[in-house]
Amino acid sequence: MAAAAKASEGPGAQMEWYFAGLIMLGGLLALMAIGTPVFMAFLIINAAGVGIFFGFREAALEQLVSNAAASVTSFILVPVPLFVLMGELFFRTGLAVRVFDAFDVLIGRVPARLSYIAVGSGTAFAALTGTSVGSAAMMGSMLVPEMDRRGYKSHMSIGPIMGAGGLAILIPPSALAVLLGSIARIDIGSLLLAGVVPGLVLACLYAALIFLQARLDPEAAPAYGGEGAALAAKLRVLAVEIAPMLLVILLVIGLIVGGIATPTESAAFGVLGVLLLALAKGGLDWPALRAALRGTVKVSGMLLIIVIGSSTFSQIVAFSGASRGLLAWAGEAQWAPLWMLLMMFAVLLFLGMFLDQISQMMLTLPVFMPMAAAAGYDPVWFGVIVLLAMEISLVTPPFGLLLFVMMGAAPKGTSLTTIATAALPYIGCALVLLLLLLALPELALWLPSAMK
């Protein structure tokens, strides 16, 4: 193996690329492993990198500061806080409860009814909020107590909620997909559309899993009596509660796809649509609006701080020669594209055991996107693969975020092991989707191509 690029200036000028990568990446992971907040970990390791590879020269520091500022003042990041605000308004104004109640009426009195409601509501929440944590927390607080009261076993109550909660990463408008497209320079409209079919396929796999589990163990989701809603009542709920929500989703996606509006303008229309719906349903008041704005500021502020740290990190890693060296090594190793893809997917799953999704993305995209391009993968398709890995990592032990969300909603005495075990079949469904995407890339690429 030939020694690849080295850092060209500073005290680390003669350092081999793999040592440079070990210092930057290993140092960052070590800091996060001992509980250092993400933004502080980036700050510390970036400061160390500047000293090693730049020697704290004034010109280099000024350039890093200028690039960091440019990374968060870019217009392409504006849709992210707008989609976050859209989701916050959806939850704070009571629209989420109305959608949940609508699915309750539509599904009727079928076996494992509440499990199906979790998947149906989660799919709707994903399309209206773009946020997984809020969706899972909402369903957990509403459904788990009732499921527990009716004797549902944990894999029929907790499992579906965690699986459906992650759908917000794939199904548009996904704030994470917008961020991925912005950073990786993937067409955002195409990436949002590419997640539609895989997201719906995954929801169907979840429903099939629930059906199979209920057939194999009817006591896992005990049936209960009562008449289902009449057809007229179902049609009314569909027209009054579901159709307006679908209109907002179609408005957001349609404006982008049709070239009528930019992703930013489309996100603004989405916020306006949710505001009008909340006003029409009587859920818009000052406390709800204030809570939504406060939540948006918190999430967006955290995200932008991490963007600053990770963009600086990426620049230092590139300057050190680690990125070029890794690409050269991968090229010399002559890995088959499939094995390279599976390796990247495995790395994302491993990082998901310790890091949140934004940190994973910021850490890996600067390296993975060139590798995917060198392997000949379509960037939009590869973006969907990355989003799928992000979704699985939400429920990956020991630190998957949704595991801890469900700890708060689960009955007292429920262990983290029980919650993680309940999530395993849904991780299996996501891996089935991965195999389908590998065998049939058109699952992700058909809709963007058709719209173009």
C-alpha positions in Angstrom: 0.0 0.0 0.0 1.5 3.3 -1.1 1.7 6.1 1.5 -0.9 8.6 0.5 -1.3 12.3 1.0 0.3 14.0 4.0 -0.4 17.3 5.7 1.7 19.9 3.8 2.2 22.5 6.5 2.5 22.9 10.2 4.0 20.6 12.9 2.1 17.7 11.4 3.4 18.2 7.9 5.2 14.8 7.7 2.4 12.8 9.4 1.0 9.9 7.5 -2.7 10.2 6.6 -3.8 7.4 8.9 -2.1 8.9 11.9 -3.8 12.2 11.0 -7.2 10.5 10.7 -6.6 8.6 14.0 -5.9 11.8 15.9 -8.9 13.7 14.5 -11.5 10.9 14.4 -10.2 8.9 17.3 -9.9 11.9 19.5 -13.4 13.0 18.6 -14.9 9.6 19.4 -13.0 9.4 22.6 -14.2 12.7 23.8 -17.8 11.8 23.0 -17.4 8.4 24.7 -16.5 10.0 28.0 -19.7 12.1 27.8 -18.3 15.4 26.4 -21.2 17.3 24.7 -21.0 17.1 20.9 -20.3 20.7 20.2 -17.5 20.8 22.9 -16.0 17.7 21.5 -15.8 19.3 18.1 -14.4 22.5 19.6 -11.6 20.7 21.5 -10.5 18.4 18.7 -10.7 21.2 16.2 -8.4 23.4 18.4 -6.0 20.5 18.6 -6.1 20.0 14.9 -5.4 23.6 14.2 -2.3 23.4 16.4 -1.0 20.2 14.8 -1.7 20.9 11.2 -1.7 24.7 10.9 0.6 25.7 13.8 -2.0 28.4 15.0 -1.0 30.7 12.1 -3.2 33.8 11.9 -4.1 33.4 8.3 -5.2 29.8 8.8 -7.3 30.7 11.8 -9.0 33.6 10.0 -9.8 31.3 7.1 -11.3 28.6 9.4 -13.5 31.2 11.2 -14.6 32.6 7.8 -15.5 29.1 6.5 -17.3 28.2 9.8 -19.5 31.4 9.5 -20.3 30.7 5.9 -21.4 27.1 6.8 -24.3 28.4 8.9 -25.2 31.5 7.0 -25.9 29.5 3.8 -29.4 30.0 2.4 -29.7 26.2 1.8 -30.0 25.6 5.6 -33.0 27.8 6.0 -35.6 24.9 5.3 -34.3 23.0 8.4 -35.6 25.3 11.1 -38.8 25.9 9.1 -39.5 22.2 9.0 -38.7 21.9 12.7 -41.2 24.8 13.3 -43.8 22.9 11.2 -43.4 19.8 13.4 -43.5 21.8 16.6 -46.7 23.6 15.6 -48.3 20.3 14.6 -47.7 18.8 18.1 -48.3 22.0 20.2 -51.6 23.0 18.6 -53.3 19.6 19.0 -53.3 18.6 15.3 -51.4 15.5 16.2 -54.1 14.3 18.5 -56.7 14.9 15.9 -54.8 12.7 13.4 -54.3 10.0 16.0 -58.1 10.0 16.7 -58.8 9.9 13.0 -56.7 6.7 12.6 -58.5 5.2 15.6 -61.8 5.6 13.7 -60.5 4.4 10.3 -58.7 1.2 11.5 -61.7 -0.1 13.5 -61.7 -3.1 15.8 -59.2 -5.4 14.1 -56.8 -7.6 16.1 -53.7 -5.7 17.3 -55.6 -2.6 16.5 -53.5 -0.2 18.6 -50.3 -1.6 17.1 -51.6 -0.8 13.6 -52.7 2.7 14.8 -49.1 3.2 16.0 -47.8 2.5 12.5 -50.5 4.5 10.7 -50.2 7.5 13.0 -46.4 7.3 12.9 -46.5 7.4 9.1 -48.8 10.4 9.1 -46.8 12.2 11.8 -43.6 11.6 9.8 -45.1 13.3 6.8 -46.3 16.2 8.8 -43.4 16.8 11.2 -40.1 15.5 9.8 -39.0 14.7 13.3 -38.7 11.3 14.8 -38.3 12.0 18.5 -41.4 14.2 18.8 -43.5 11.6 16.9 -42.3 8.7 19.1 -42.8 10.7 22.3 -46.3 11.7 21.3 -47.4 8.2 20.4 -45.6 6.7 23.4 -47.5 9.0 25.9 -50.8 8.4 24.2 -50.7 4.7 23.3 -48.4 2.8 25.7 -50.6 3.4 28.8 -53.7 2.2 27.0 -51.8 -0.8 25.4 -50.5 -1.7 28.8 -54.0 -1.5 30.3 -55.3 -3.8 27.6 -52.6 -6.4 28.2 -50.4 -5.9 25.1 -47.0 -7.4 25.4 -44.0 -5.1 25.0 -43.1 -6.2 21.5 -46.6 -5.3 20.3 -46.7 -1.9 22.1 -43.3 -0.4 22.4 -41.9 -2.0 19.2 -44.4 -0.5 16.7 -44.0 3.0 18.2 -40.2 2.9 17.9 -40.3 1.6 14.4 -42.9 4.1 13.2 -41.2 6.9 14.9 -38.1 6.5 12.8 -40.1 6.8 9.6 -39.8 10.6 9.9 -36.2 10.3 8.7 -37.2 8.8 5.4 -40.7 10.2 4.6 -40.7 13.8 3.5 -40.5 16.5 4.6 -37.6 15.1 6.6 -35.5 17.8 8.2 -32.5 15.4 8.3 -32.9 14.7 4.5 -32.8 18.5 3.9 -29.7 18.8 6.0 -28.1 15.8 4.2 -28.9 17.2 0.8 -27.5 20.6 1.8 -24.2 19.3 3.1 -23.6 16.6 0.5 -24.9 18.9 -2.4 -27.6 16.4 -3.4 -30.7 17.8 -5.1 -33.0 18.3 -2.1 -36.2 17.9 -4.1 -35.0 14.6 -5.6 -33.8 13.3 -2.2 -37.1 14.1 -0.5 -39.0 12.3 -3.3 -36.7 9.4 -3.2 -37.7 8.7 0.4 -41.4 8.4 -0.3 -41.6 4.8 -1.7 -39.0 3.3 0.6 -40.7 4.9 3.6 -44.1 3.5 2.6 -42.6 0.1 1.9 -41.1 0.1 5.3 -44.4 1.1 6.9 -46.0 -1.9 5.1 -43.3 -4.2 6.3 -44.1 -3.0 9.9 -47.8 -3.7 9.4 -47.0 -7.2 8.0 -44.8 -7.9 11.0 -47.6 -6.9 13.4 -50.0 -9.2 11.5 -47.5 -12.1 11.7 -46.8 -11.5 15.4 -50.6 -11.3 16.2 -51.3 -14.5 14.3 -48.4 -16.4 16.0 -49.3 -15.1 19.5 -52.9 -13.8 19.8 -52.4 -13.2 23.5 -49.7 -10.6 22.7 -52.4 -8.2 21.6 -55.7 -9.2 23.2 -58.9 -8.5 21.3 -61.7 -6.5 22.8 -65.3 -5.9 21.9 -67.2 -3.0 20.5 -68.6 -2.0 17.2 -66.4 -0.3 14.6 -67.3 3.1 13.2 -69.8 3.3 10.4 -68.7 3.9 6.9 -70.2 7.4 6.9 -68.2 8.3 10.1 -65.0 7.0 8.5 -65.6 9.0 5.3 -66.2 12.1 7.4 -63.0 11.7 9.4 -61.1 11.1 6.2 -62.5 14.3 4.6 -62.3 16.5 7.7 -59.1 15.4 9.4 -56.9 13.4 7.0 -57.4 15.2 3.7 -56.4 18.7 4.9 -53.2 17.2 6.3 -52.5 15.4 3.0 -53.0 18.7 1.2 -50.3 20.4 3.3 -47.9 17.5 2.6 -48.6 17.6 -1.2 -48.2 21.4 -1.1 -44.8 21.2 0.5 -43.5 18.4 -1.8 -45.3 19.5 -5.0 -43.9 23.1 -4.9 -40.4 21.7 -4.8 -40.9 19.0 -7.4 -42.8 21.4 -9.8 -40.0 23.9 -9.6 -42.6 26.5 -8.4 -40.7 27.2 -5.1 -37.4 26.5 -3.6 -37.1 24.1 -0.6 -37.0 27.2 1.7 -40.1 28.7 0.1 -41.9 25.4 0.2 -41.0 24.9 3.9 -42.4 28.4 4.6 -45.7 27.4 2.8 -45.8 24.2 5.0 -45.5 26.3 8.1 -48.3 28.6 6.8 -50.4 25.5 6.0 -50.1 24.1 9.5 -50.8 27.5 11.0 -54.0 27.8 9.0 -55.1 24.3 9.9 -54.5 24.9 13.6 -56.4 28.2 13.4 -59.3 26.4 11.6 -59.4 23.6 14.2 -59.2 26.1 17.1 -55.9 24.9 18.4 -53.8 28.0 17.7 -53.3 30.2 20.7 -50.4 32.2 22.2 -49.1 29.5 24.6 -49.0 27.0 21.8 -47.3 29.4 19.4 -44.7 30.4 22.1 -43.9 26.8 23.0 -43.5 25.9 19.3 -41.1 28.9 18.7 -39.1 28.1 21.8 -38.7 24.4 20.8 -37.7 25.5 17.3 -35.0 27.9 18.6 -33.6 25.2 20.9 -33.4 22.5 18.2 -32.1 24.8 15.5 -29.5 26.4 17.7 -28.2 23.1 18.7 -28.1 21.9 15.1 -26.2 25.1 13.8 -23.6 24.9 16.6 -22.9 21.3 15.5 -22.8 22.3 11.9 -20.1 24.9 12.7 -18.0 22.4 14.6 -18.4 19.6 12.0 -17.6 21.9 9.0 -14.4 23.0 10.7 -13.6 19.4 11.5 -14.1 18.4 7.8 -11.8 21.2 6.6 -9.0 20.2 9.0 -9.4 16.5 8.1 -9.2 17.4 4.4 -6.1 19.6 5.0 -4.4 16.9 7.0 -4.5 14.6 4.0 -6.6 12.0 5.9 -9.6 12.2 3.4 -7.4 11.9 0.3 -5.4 9.1 1.9 -8.4 7.1 2.8 -9.8 7.5 -0.8 -6.5 6.5 -2.3 -6.3 3.5 0.0 -9.9 2.4 -0.9 -9.0 2.8 -4.5 -5.8 0.7 -4.2 -7.6 -2.0 -2.2 -10.0 -2.4 -5.2 -13.0 -3.2 -3.0 -16.1 -4.2 -4.8 -18.6 -1.4 -4.7 -21.1 -3.5 -2.8 -18.6 -4.3 -0.1 -17.6 -0.7 0.2 -21.3 0.3 0.6 -21.9 -2.4 3.3 -18.8 -1.2 5.1 -20.0 2.4 5.2 -23.4 1.2 6.3 -21.9 -0.9 9.1 -19.8 2.2 10.2 -23.0 4.3 10.4 -24.7 1.6 12.5 -21.7 1.4 14.8 -21.6 5.1 15.3 -25.3 5.1 16.0 -24.6 3.2 19.2 -22.9 6.3 20.6 -23.8 9.4 18.5 -26.9 11.3 17.5 -27.9 11.3 13.8 -26.7 14.8 13.0 -23.2 14.1 14.5 -23.0 10.8 12.5 -23.9 12.6 9.3 -21.4 15.5 9.9 -18.7 13.1 10.8 -19.0 10.7 7.9 -20.4 12.5 4.9 -17.1 14.4 4.0 -15.5 10.9 3.6 -18.4 8.8 2.5 -19.7 11.0 -0.3 -16.5 10.9 -2.3 -16.2 7.1 -1.7 -19.8 6.6 -3.0 -19.0 8.7 -6.0 -15.9 6.8 -6.7 -17.9 3.5 -6.5 -20.3 4.8 -9.1 -23.4 5.1 -6.8 -26.2 7.5 -7.6 -25.9 10.3 -5.0 -29.7 10.4 -4.4 -29.9 6.6 -3.9 -26.9 6.7 -1.6 -28.5 9.5 0.3 -31.5 7.2 1.0 -29.2 4.5 2.2 -27.6 6.9 4.6 -31.0 8.0 5.9 -32.0 4.4 6.4 -28.9 3.8 8.4 -29.8 6.9 10.5 -33.2 5.5 11.1 -31.9 2.1 12.3 -29.4 3.9 14.6 -32.3 5.6 16.4 -33.1 2.3 18.1 -29.6 0.8 18.2 -28.5 -0.1 21.7 -27.0 1.1 24.0 -27.6 4.8 23.2 -30.2 4.9 20.5 -32.2 8.0 21.1 -35.7 6.4 20.8 -34.8 3.8 23.3 -34.6 6.5 26.0 -37.7 8.2 24.7 -39.6 5.0 25.2 -38.1 4.5 28.6 -40.1 7.6 29.6 -43.3 6.3 28.2 -43.0 2.6 29.1 -44.7 1.2 32.3 -42.6 1.4 35.5 -40.1 -1.4 35.8 -39.6 -1.8 32.1 -35.8 -2.3 31.4 -33.8 -1.0 28.6 -33.1 -4.6 27.5 -36.9 -5.2 27.1 -37.2 -2.0 25.0 -34.2 -2.9 22.9 -35.5 -6.4 22.3 -38.9 -5.1 21.2 -37.1 -3.0 18.6 -35.2 -5.8 17.1 -37.9 -7.1 14.7 -38.3 -3.6 13.4 -34.6 -3.3 12.8 -35.0 -6.5 10.8 -37.7 -4.9 8.7 -35.3 -2.0 7.9 -32.6 -4.4 6.9 -35.1 -6.1 4.6 -35.7 -2.7 3.0 -31.9 -2.3 2.6 -31.8 -5.6 0.6 -34.7 -4.4 -1.5 -32.9 -1.1 -2.2 -29.8 -3.0 -3.2 -31.7 -5.3 -5.5 -34.1 -2.7 -6.8 -32.6 0.8 -6.8 -35.7 2.0 -8.6 -37.6 1.9 -5.3 -35.8 5.1 -4.5 -35.1 6.5 -7.9 -38.3 5.9 -9.8 -40.4 8.7 -8.3 -37.7 11.5 -8.7 -37.2 10.3 -12.3 -40.9 10.2 -13.0 -41.4 13.7 -11.6 -38.6 15.1 -13.8 
